[in-house]
Amino acid sequence: FDKHYVENWSLLQDILIILKTIPAVCALRGSY
């Protein structure tokens, strides 16, 4: 089990979560 691969995967997951969150935040700000 490659630790380096796991660390890169978790980083990718974090980036995907952020990318999904940004549009939601923009939508909330735009609703005001």
N, CA, C and O of each residue as an XYZ file, in Angstrom:
128
protein
N       0.862     -1.196      0.000
C       0.000      0.000      0.000
C       0.891      1.236      0.000
O       1.671      1.447      0.929
N       0.772      2.046     -1.040
C       1.684      3.180     -1.207
C       1.172      4.407     -0.452
O       0.127      4.967     -0.781
N       1.924      4.803      0.553
C       1.519      5.957      1.376
C       1.484      7.242      0.555
O       0.605      8.084      0.742
N       2.445      7.386     -0.355
C       2.510      8.595     -1.178
C       1.244      8.725     -2.030
O       0.708      9.822     -2.192
N       0.776      7.610     -2.566
C      -0.441      7.625     -3.380
C      -1.649      8.035     -2.540
O      -2.492      8.812     -2.987
N      -1.722      7.510     -1.332
C      -2.844      7.821     -0.439
C      -2.856      9.310     -0.111
O      -3.918      9.933     -0.095
N      -1.681      9.885      0.151
C      -1.606     11.313      0.471
C      -2.053     12.155     -0.722
O      -2.762     13.147     -0.552
N      -1.644     11.766     -1.917
C      -2.068     12.497     -3.111
C      -3.570     12.362     -3.327
O      -4.218     13.316     -3.759
N      -4.130     11.199     -3.035
C      -5.561     10.982     -3.213
C      -6.360     11.853     -2.255
O      -7.365     12.450     -2.641
N      -5.906     11.927     -0.990
C      -6.625     12.743     -0.012
C      -6.553     14.212     -0.409
O      -7.509     14.959     -0.199
N      -5.428     14.632     -0.981
C      -5.297     16.013     -1.451
C      -6.271     16.266     -2.595
O      -6.908     17.318     -2.655
N      -6.385     15.303     -3.496
C      -7.319     15.424     -4.613
C      -8.753     15.503     -4.102
O      -9.553     16.289     -4.610
N      -9.076     14.697     -3.105
C     -10.408     14.730     -2.513
C     -10.699     16.103     -1.924
O     -11.797     16.633     -2.093
N      -9.706     16.690     -1.222
C      -9.879     18.018     -0.635
C     -10.159     19.048     -1.721
O     -11.031     19.903     -1.563
N      -9.419     18.966     -2.822
C      -9.608     19.914     -3.927
C     -11.009     19.763     -4.522
O     -11.666     20.762     -4.816
N     -11.464     18.537     -4.698
C     -12.795     18.303     -5.255
C     -13.872     18.866     -4.335
O     -14.847     19.455     -4.802
N     -13.694     18.686     -3.027
C     -14.661     19.214     -2.057
C     -14.705     20.735     -2.139
O     -15.779     21.336     -2.123
N     -13.518     21.356     -2.227
C     -13.454     22.818     -2.322
C     -14.137     23.297     -3.597
O     -14.893     24.268     -3.575
N     -13.870     22.615     -4.709
C     -14.469     23.013     -5.983
C     -15.990     22.879     -5.940
O     -16.698     23.657     -6.580
N     -16.492     21.907     -5.197
C     -17.941     21.742     -5.068
C     -18.525     22.795     -4.134
O     -19.672     23.212     -4.297
N     -17.727     23.227     -3.148
C     -18.209     24.179     -2.150
C     -18.255     25.603     -2.688
O     -19.169     26.359     -2.358
N     -17.278     25.975     -3.512
C     -17.195     27.351     -4.020
C     -18.478     27.791     -4.743
O     -18.986     28.870     -4.438
N     -19.022     27.014     -5.679
C     -20.262     27.436     -6.341
C     -21.420     27.590     -5.357
O     -22.262     28.472     -5.528
N     -21.471     26.753     -4.340
C     -22.534     26.842     -3.342
C     -22.412     28.145     -2.560
O     -23.412     28.809     -2.287
N     -21.184     28.508     -2.202
C     -20.951     29.758     -1.475
C     -21.315     30.950     -2.353
O     -21.938     31.903     -1.884
N     -20.931     30.900     -3.616
C     -21.254     31.986     -4.548
C     -22.770     32.109     -4.713
O     -23.295     33.219     -4.807
N     -23.464     30.990     -4.748
C     -24.915     31.001     -4.889
C     -25.564     31.624     -3.656
O     -26.530     32.378     -3.772
N     -25.033     31.309     -2.480
C     -25.575     31.885     -1.251
C     -25.357     33.397     -1.225
O     -26.253     34.149     -0.840
N     -24.184     33.836     -1.627
C     -23.888     35.273     -1.653
C     -24.749     35.980     -2.695
O     -25.182     37.115     -2.492
N     -24.991     35.299     -3.806
C     -25.778     35.905     -4.872
C     -27.258     36.007     -4.519
O     -27.983     36.799     -5.121
N     -27.714     35.213     -3.549
C     -29.126     35.215     -3.175
C     -29.483     36.417     -2.309
O     -30.663     36.724     -2.140
N     -28.492     37.096     -1.763
C     -28.788     38.253     -0.905
C     -28.983     39.507     -1.743
O     -29.239     40.581     -1.198
